[in-house]
Amino acid sequence: MSVLIWTQHLLGTGHLRRALAVAAALARRGVATVLASGGPPTRFACPPGVRFVQLDPVSAGADFRDLRDAAGRAWGEAGRMARKEAFLALVHEVRPHVLVTELFPFGRRTFRDELLPALDLVRGSGGRLVCSLRDVLAEKAQPEKSVAMRDLALAYYDRILVHGNPAFLPLGATFPHADELDPLLRYTGFVLDRPVRPAPVRRGILVSAGGGRVGGRLLEAAAVCRIDGSLAGEPWQLVGGAALKDAERGRLAALRGRSGRVDAHLADLPERLAACRISVSQAGYNTVAEALMAAAPMVLVPYAAGGETEQRRRAARLAELGRAVLLDEADLTPGQLALAIARAAEQDVAISQAWAFDGAAASAGLILELLR
């Protein structure tokens, strides 16, 4: 029994982290699992028992449109054909009983020519097709794009695993044809690397900017933010992501001064979230889910450049539930950030306990159930 997972991260690393977590859960159940990643290499370790295949890496600019190869050149037709042939060869080699595509067909449309021949090959050999999908989709301005996504899902896929909780945000909140896909949908709960428990004593303000490529304004505001009152003496920890350069890290650390420190990466970030008094971040899937599981009060400054709606939709829902303070990036100043942090200290974090965070194990179980 074998499973092949395809994933492509372009800006942040959340897509890869979810794929790694699902792959690890499958491997723990004795499934021969191969994970093919088309994004830039990262520091995340491959789980035991999982074979990792690095496809020719492709990354994107902040608007997700300017695709570049590993050398920084525009990703052209030659690169596309090479990747298509390499992935198809991998499918021929692995002969997966299940092919899992992370996000596609609900995103990554530019990789359609790479994936469709593989989907045809797996279906033609009697295999099953599964889509691994985060809880919130980027909403499309052109209705025909959503129709095309629905049609591909109905034509090819056996299951769509939605990595969220319908009581928080059902797929229909951001995808208009979710009802037509209902027989295929299975909600897994949030997919995370590992479980954490809220610390009995919480201290400090933890500011994390995801992969660091689009969190510059948040880090800048946090570096000079000063808070009065009961939070005045809290230490600050700024985490800029792997893309944060040493020179920029040093400049931010100088601005923050002795009241905090700045790091590019923390391997124990989930545990830090479980012990912090306030979490300040953008509203990406992984950080939000980790903060929810850790029962950390949240200030969310969602990424919204290039018409992106995913993070703001997630942040707005959490604010509606009283589980986060929403601060739009357009309104971000050190003063406004200080006010938002003070408001976040008053949150009721108990609502987090109503949601499931074992989505990787649930996903593995659903894939095995499909095979049986």
RAZI-V96230 format. One record per pair of residues at least 24 apart in sequence whose C-alpha atoms are under 10 Angstrom apart, sorted by sequence separation. I is the first residue (numbers start at 0). J is the second residue. If there is no record, write none. Layout:
BEGIN
i/j
I/J
I/J
END
This chain:
BEGIN
i/j
1/25
2/26
14/38
19/43
22/46
23/47
24/48
25/49
26/50
55/79
97/121
98/122
128/152
158/182
159/183
160/184
161/185
162/186
163/187
164/188
215/239
234/258
235/259
236/260
237/261
238/262
239/263
240/264
241/265
269/293
271/295
272/296
297/321
298/322
299/323
300/324
301/325
303/327
304/328
321/345
322/346
323/347
1/26
19/44
20/45
21/46
22/47
23/48
24/49
57/82
96/121
97/122
105/130
130/155
149/174
157/182
158/183
159/184
160/185
161/186
162/187
163/188
164/189
214/239
233/258
234/259
235/260
236/261
237/262
238/263
239/264
240/265
284/309
296/321
297/322
298/323
299/324
300/325
301/326
302/327
303/328
321/346
322/347
323/348
12/38
15/41
19/45
20/46
22/48
23/49
55/81
56/82
87/113
90/116
91/117
94/120
95/121
96/122
103/129
104/130
105/131
106/132
129/155
130/156
134/160
135/161
148/174
149/175
150/176
153/179
157/183
158/184
159/185
160/186
161/187
162/188
163/189
204/230
213/239
214/240
232/258
233/259
234/260
235/261
236/262
237/263
238/264
239/265
283/309
284/310
287/313
291/317
296/322
297/323
298/324
299/325
300/326
301/327
302/328
303/329
320/346
321/347
322/348
11/38
12/39
16/43
19/46
22/49
54/81
55/82
83/110
86/113
87/114
90/117
94/121
103/130
104/131
105/132
128/155
129/156
130/157
131/158
132/159
133/160
134/161
135/162
149/176
153/180
156/183
157/184
158/185
159/186
160/187
161/188
162/189
163/190
203/230
211/238
212/239
213/240
231/258
237/264
238/265
282/309
283/310
287/314
295/322
296/323
297/324
298/325
299/326
300/327
301/328
320/347
321/348
322/349
1/29
2/30
3/31
4/32
5/33
6/34
7/35
8/36
9/37
10/38
12/40
15/43
16/44
22/50
54/82
82/110
83/111
85/113
86/114
87/115
89/117
90/118
96/124
97/125
98/126
99/127
100/128
101/129
102/130
103/131
104/132
105/133
127/155
128/156
129/157
130/158
131/159
132/160
133/161
134/162
135/163
146/174
148/176
149/177
152/180
160/188
161/189
162/190
202/230
210/238
211/239
212/240
215/243
219/247
222/250
223/251
282/310
283/311
294/322
295/323
296/324
297/325
298/326
299/327
300/328
318/346
322/350
0/29
1/30
2/31
3/32
4/33
5/34
6/35
7/36
8/37
9/38
10/39
12/41
22/51
39/68
40/69
54/83
83/112
84/113
87/116
88/117
91/120
95/124
96/125
97/126
98/127
99/128
100/129
101/130
102/131
103/132
127/156
128/157
129/158
130/159
131/160
132/161
133/162
134/163
145/174
146/175
150/179
153/182
161/190
162/191
203/232
204/233
205/234
206/235
207/236
208/237
209/238
210/239
211/240
212/241
213/242
214/243
222/251
223/252
281/310
282/311
284/313
299/328
300/329
321/350
322/351
0/30
1/31
2/32
3/33
4/34
5/35
6/36
7/37
8/38
9/39
19/49
38/68
39/69
55/85
79/109
82/112
83/113
86/116
87/117
90/120
91/121
94/124
95/125
96/126
97/127
98/128
99/129
100/130
101/131
102/132
106/136
127/157
128/158
129/159
130/160
131/161
132/162
133/163
134/164
145/175
146/176
149/179
150/180
153/183
202/232
203/233
204/234
205/235
206/236
207/237
208/238
209/239
210/240
211/241
212/242
218/248
221/251
222/252
223/253
224/254
225/255
238/268
281/311
282/312
283/313
287/317
300/330
320/350
0/31
1/32
2/33
3/34
4/35
5/36
6/37
7/38
8/39
12/43
38/69
54/85
55/86
79/110
82/113
83/114
86/117
87/118
90/121
95/126
96/127
97/128
98/129
99/130
100/131
101/132
102/133
105/136
106/137
126/157
127/158
128/159
129/160
130/161
131/162
132/163
134/165
145/176
149/180
152/183
202/233
203/234
204/235
205/236
206/237
207/238
208/239
209/240
210/241
211/242
212/243
219/250
220/251
222/253
223/254
224/255
282/313
283/314
291/322
300/331
0/32
1/33
2/34
3/35
4/36
5/37
6/38
7/39
8/40
19/51
54/86
80/112
81/113
82/114
83/115
84/116
94/126
95/127
96/128
97/129
98/130
99/131
100/132
101/133
105/137
202/234
203/235
204/236
205/237
206/238
207/239
208/240
209/241
210/242
211/243
215/247
219/251
222/254
223/255
282/314
291/323
79/112
80/113
83/116
84/117
87/120
95/128
122/155
134/167
135/168
142/175
202/235
203/236
204/237
205/238
206/239
207/240
208/241
209/242
210/243
211/244
218/251
221/254
222/255
223/256
225/258
281/314
282/315
52/86
79/113
83/117
102/136
121/155
122/156
134/168
135/169
136/170
138/172
139/173
220/254
221/255
222/256
134/169
135/170
136/171
138/173
139/174
208/243
219/254
220/255
236/271
282/317
108/144
115/151
119/155
134/170
135/171
136/172
137/173
138/174
139/175
219/255
222/258
287/323
300/336
52/89
118/155
133/170
134/171
135/172
136/173
137/174
138/175
222/259
299/336
106/144
118/156
132/170
134/172
135/173
136/174
222/260
298/336
105/144
106/145
134/173
135/174
222/261
236/275
105/145
108/148
115/155
235/275
299/339
104/145
234/275
298/339
299/340
105/147
106/148
233/275
234/276
235/277
236/278
237/279
238/280
297/339
298/340
66/109
104/147
105/148
218/261
233/276
237/280
282/325
297/340
298/341
63/107
104/148
105/149
233/277
279/323
281/325
296/340
298/342
299/343
37/82
64/109
103/148
104/149
278/323
279/324
281/326
297/342
298/343
104/150
105/151
230/276
281/327
296/342
297/343
298/344
3/50
4/51
5/52
7/54
9/56
10/57
11/58
104/151
105/152
230/277
281/328
296/343
297/344
4/52
6/54
8/56
9/57
10/58
11/59
103/151
104/152
295/343
296/344
5/54
7/56
8/57
9/58
10/59
37/86
103/152
295/344
296/345
297/346
7/57
8/58
9/59
10/60
11/61
296/346
7/58
8/59
9/60
10/61
35/86
104/155
295/346
296/347
297/348
9/61
10/62
104/156
134/186
211/263
294/346
295/347
296/348
10/63
130/183
133/186
134/187
210/263
211/264
294/347
295/348
9/63
35/89
129/183
130/184
132/186
134/188
205/259
207/261
209/263
210/264
294/348
295/349
9/64
132/187
133/188
134/189
204/259
206/261
207/262
208/263
209/264
293/348
294/349
33/89
100/156
131/187
133/189
203/259
207/263
292/348
294/350
295/351
9/66
99/156
102/159
133/190
207/264
279/336
291/348
294/351
9/67
98/156
101/159
102/160
207/265
221/279
290/348
291/349
293/351
294/352
99/158
100/159
101/160
102/161
291/350
292/351
293/352
33/93
97/157
99/159
279/339
291/351
292/352
32/93
99/160
207/268
218/279
279/340
290/351
291/352
31/93
33/95
217/279
218/280
278/340
292/354
32/95
205/268
217/280
277/340
288/351
291/354
292/355
31/95
217/281
276/340
277/341
279/343
292/356
32/97
33/98
34/99
35/100
207/272
278/343
291/356
205/271
206/272
214/280
277/343
278/344
288/354
204/271
205/272
214/281
276/343
277/344
288/355
289/356
203/271
204/272
213/281
276/344
288/356
105/174
202/271
203/272
205/274
206/275
201/271
202/272
204/274
205/275
201/272
202/273
203/274
204/275
205/276
206/277
207/278
208/279
209/280
197/269
198/270
201/273
202/274
203/275
204/276
205/277
206/278
207/279
208/280
209/281
196/269
197/270
198/271
200/273
201/274
202/275
203/276
204/277
205/278
206/279
207/280
208/281
209/282
195/269
196/270
197/271
198/272
199/273
200/274
201/275
202/276
203/277
204/278
205/279
206/280
207/281
208/282
209/283
194/269
195/270
197/272
198/273
199/274
200/275
201/276
202/277
203/278
204/279
205/280
206/281
208/283
209/284
193/269
194/270
195/271
196/272
197/273
198/274
200/276
201/277
209/285
192/269
193/270
195/272
196/273
197/274
198/275
209/286
191/269
195/273
196/274
197/275
198/276
208/286
195/274
207/286
5/86
18/99
18/100
217/299
18/101
217/300
17/101
216/300
217/301
217/302
3/89
15/101
214/300
3/90
14/101
214/301
14/102
214/302
213/302
3/93
205/295
2/93
3/94
4/95
213/304
1/93
2/94
3/95
204/296
205/297
206/298
208/300
1/94
2/95
3/96
4/97
5/98
6/99
7/100
8/101
191/284
192/285
197/290
204/297
0/94
1/95
2/96
3/97
4/98
5/99
6/100
7/101
8/102
190/284
191/285
195/289
197/291
201/295
0/95
1/96
2/97
3/98
4/99
5/100
6/101
7/102
189/284
190/285
191/286
194/289
195/290
197/292
198/293
0/96
1/97
2/98
3/99
4/100
5/101
6/102
7/103
189/285
193/289
196/292
197/293
198/294
0/97
1/98
2/99
3/100
4/101
5/102
6/103
191/288
192/289
195/292
196/293
197/294
198/295
5/103
9/107
189/287
190/288
191/289
194/292
195/293
196/294
197/295
8/107
189/288
190/289
194/293
195/294
7/107
188/288
189/289
6/107
191/292
189/291
7/110
189/292
226/333
230/337
224/332
225/333
226/334
5/114
223/332
224/333
225/334
21/131
221/331
223/333
224/334
226/336
227/337
230/340
231/341
217/328
220/331
221/332
222/333
223/334
224/335
225/336
226/337
227/338
230/341
216/328
220/332
221/333
224/336
225/337
226/338
229/341
18/131
216/329
219/332
220/333
221/334
224/337
225/338
228/341
17/131
214/328
217/331
219/333
220/334
226/340
227/341
230/344
17/132
216/331
217/332
220/335
221/336
226/341
229/344
17/133
216/332
217/333
220/336
221/337
14/131
220/337
14/132
14/133
217/336
13/133
163/284
162/284
2/126
2/127
3/128
4/129
5/130
6/131
163/288
2/128
4/130
5/131
4/131
173/308
173/309
204/340
173/312
172/312
168/312
17/162
168/313
167/313
135/283
168/316
135/284
167/316
168/317
134/284
167/317
61/212
133/284
60/212
61/213
133/285
60/213
167/320
195/356
194/356
193/356
194/357
192/356
193/357
189/354
190/355
191/356
192/357
140/306
188/354
189/355
190/356
191/357
192/358
193/359
139/306
188/355
189/356
190/357
191/358
192/359
24/192
138/306
139/307
187/355
188/356
189/357
190/358
191/359
21/190
23/192
137/306
138/307
139/308
186/355
187/356
188/357
189/358
190/359
191/360
20/190
21/191
137/307
138/308
187/357
188/358
189/359
190/360
19/190
20/191
21/192
136/307
137/308
138/309
187/358
188/359
190/361
17/189
18/190
19/191
20/192
136/308
137/309
186/358
187/359
188/360
189/361
190/362
17/190
18/191
19/192
20/193
135/308
136/309
137/310
187/360
188/361
16/190
17/191
18/192
135/309
136/310
137/311
138/312
187/361
188/362
16/191
17/192
134/309
135/310
137/312
186/361
187/362
16/192
135/311
136/312
185/361
186/362
187/363
135/312
136/313
185/362
187/364
13/191
135/313
187/365
134/313
186/365
185/365
167/353
166/353
167/354
166/354
164/353
165/354
164/354
163/354
164/355
163/355
164/356
162/355
163/356
162/356
164/358
162/357
163/358
13/209
162/358
11/208
12/209
13/210
161/358
162/359
11/209
12/210
160/358
10/209
11/210
42/241
162/361
10/210
11/211
41/241
162/362
10/211
11/212
160/361
161/362
10/212
11/213
160/362
10/213
160/365
160/366
158/365
158/366
157/366
158/369
157/369
42/264
43/266
42/266
12/240
11/240
11/241
11/242
131/362
129/365
129/366
128/366
127/366
129/369
61/302
62/303
63/304
64/305
128/369
61/303
62/304
63/305
127/369
61/304
62/305
127/370
61/305
62/306
63/307
126/370
62/307
61/307
17/284
99/366
17/285
98/366
16/285
97/366
13/283
14/284
97/367
12/283
13/284
14/285
11/283
13/285
97/369
12/285
13/286
97/370
96/370
28/360
27/360
30/363
24/358
25/359
24/359
25/360
28/363
23/359
24/360
25/361
27/363
28/364
21/358
22/359
23/360
24/361
25/362
26/363
30/367
20/358
21/359
22/360
24/362
25/363
20/359
21/360
24/363
25/364
28/367
19/359
20/360
21/361
22/362
23/363
24/364
17/358
18/359
21/362
22/363
25/366
17/359
20/362
21/363
25/367
20/363
2/366
2/367
0/367
0/370
END
